[in-house]
Amino acid sequence: MNEKLNFRILKSKDDARFVRSLEIENQRFIDNDNISQNLYDLDIDKVDIEVNIWKQIYILEDEHGERLGYGLIRYYPADRTADFTYCIKEASRGKGYGKYLLQYLLATVKFSRFADLIKVKVFKDNMASQCLLLQFGFDLVGPIPNGRQLMPNGRTLAQDYYIAYKDISSEIQSYASLKY
């Protein structure tokens, strides 16, 4: 991968539609009735006061501005955890973009020093993502049978998944000792 890649913060409804299209592309069913009306509120740096969650959404682009994928980090400050959601569009898979994206998300969380533990939910049949997470030192727990995932249309999807987790507390200490 010799091309120049950029990460930028989600900043438009068009970006939100791109994120939604990747989510839909990777789900096992689609209810086409009101997809455009069911876009998540994907504002960057949104803080959900009720549950004290801070989320950041990044768009991965190539040097020509083509969107290749996205990554979302949710921080849970009360218990010093974070979780990831990430996806590379189908036409761009197998080229190292997922690895690059996961590297960026991990570095972002470590540098933020807001979390000691990272969790990722990965579907049982997504072997590529499981292998990638294992390469980055995550442990897998599961499978969790018939895990429920809320879909944008309010319905739920039942599918087996794993929870991948990584304790980064010792890695954060090494970041804290860096001289600026």
N, C-alpha and C positions, 0 to 999 in steps of 0.2 A: 504494500500500500504506500505508494510514493506521492499520492496527491495530498494537497493541503485540505485539512478538514477544520471546520469551525463549530464551536458551540455558541449558541446565543440563547438568551432567555426568551421564553414564549411571550409574544407581544401583540398578537392580533387574533381576531376571530378566525382568520384563514389558518393560522397556526393551530388553533383549537380544533378546527375541522380536520386538519391533517392528523393530529393526535387521535381524534375520534375515529377517523377512517382506518388507522392502523389497529386500534382496539377492535373495531368491528371485523376487520379482515382476519384477525386472529382468534375470534370467538367461534363457537360451534353453531350458533344460530343468529339470525338477524331478523328483527321485526322492522321492516322498512317503512311502517306507517308514518312515524314522526321523528325520524333520526335527526333532522336538522333542529327540531324543537327540543331535543333531549341532550344537547351538548352540555357537558359538564361546565361548571363555572371554573375555568382553568386559569384564573388570574395568578400571575407570578407573585411570589412573596406574600401570598395570602395567609393570614393567620386566622384560624378558626378559634375564636375566643371560647366557645362552649366546651370544646374538648382539648384546647391548648395544643393545636397542631400547626406547624409551619411547613408549607410546601414550596418547593421550587421545581419548575419545569424547564428543561433545556431541550432545544432543537439541535440536532446534528445535521450539518449541511456540508456539501462538498464545495470545492473552490468556485463553482459556478452558481452557488446559491440553491442547488437542488436539495430538498429535504430528504434525508436518508433514514431518519429515525428520531426517537425522543427518549428522554429519561426524566423520571419524576422522582424526587426525594421528598419524603414526608418525615419531619422531625417530631418526636414526642418528648419534649424537654422534661416532663415530670418523671419519666423513667429512663431518660438518657438513651433512647433507642431511635433508630431511623429505619424506614423501609424504602425499598426501591420498586419502581415499575419501569421497565424499559422495553423497547421494541425497535427492531430494524425492519423497514418495509421489505416485502418478500423479494422484490427484484434486486435488492442490495445485500442480501444475505450471502454468507460464505466468503466474504471479502475482508474480514477482520474488523468490520465496523462495530460489531457487538462487543468485541474485546476492547476496542478503543473507548466505546461508550461506558462500559463497566469500569474501566480504569479511571475515567474522568469522574464518574459518580463516587467511586471509593475515595479518590483524592479530595473531592469536594467535601465529603462528610468528615474525613480525617482532619482536613484543614480547618473546618468550622469548629471542631472540638465540642459540638453539641450532643454527640452520641458516643456511647461506648460499645453498643451492639447494633449490628445491621441485620435486618431480616428481609428476605425476598420469598414471595410465593411463586412457585414454578410448577406448571402442569406436568403430570406424570409422563405424558408422551412427548414432552419437549426436551429431548435428549441433548440437543445442542446447547441449550441454556444451562442444563444441569452440569454438563461437562465444563462449560465456561466458568460457572460458579465454583466448581471443585478446583479448577486451575488457579483461581484467585483465593483459595484457602477457606472457602465456605464449607460448612458441614450440612448434610441433608438429613432431615427428620421426616419420617413418613414411609409410605404414602398415607395421606389422610383421605379416607374414602368419602366419596360424594360430597366433597367440600362445596360450599355454596359461594357463588359469586353473584353479586347484584349487578344486573345489566342496566344499561341506560334507560331502557323502557320500563324499568321497575320489576321485570321478571327475574327469576334466578336461574342460573346454569349450574347443574351438578356435574362435577368432574373431580377425579382424584388428583391430588397435588402434593407436592413436598413443600416443606418450609426449609429454606436455606438460611443459615445464620453464620455470622462471623463476629467474634469478639475483637474489637480494634483498640481496646483501652491501652494496651502496651504500645501500639503504633502511634497513638495520639501523644503519648509521652515523648516519643522521639521527635514528633513535629514541634512540640512545645519547647524543646531544647535548641531548636534552630536559631541561629543568630541572623537578624535582619539588617 
